[in-house]
Amino acid sequence: MNQDDTTFIALCIYAVQIPLSSFWLKRFRMGPMEWLWRLLTYGKKDAHQKISKSQSTYEARQMSMN
């Protein structure tokens, strides 16, 4: 595999990741890896809560910081 092939693969992954991240973060207040990181750090299961329709992503993130 040459450099052009690996660059193409990386750009394809990036192109898929952007819409998936946007889709996910519109529905949940944190990503799956952040949830796992917090679980391992604090030793308790934090609710992987959905964001309500009336709550913006910014508001949800501010609440999770407290």
Steps between C-alpha positions, in 0.01 A plus 500: 500500500647833400455844651219595261297195606540567869413868453185401309398255775559762770288758313219246454500419872498871581213564257290231671597601853382861474130428424491209745639719779248770426217245497613349831557826688160635401346208689736434792681733735835324464671262263540129569873526578445789740231295675741205530780728624274643772385151598860387544602822678214536748409133537129558463269482204402848388177504307560518128215746483331616188468871446142619521354691208480821705860474617781620278827312466678789672263488799539123528878526502488771766283278718740207463790718613334570837 
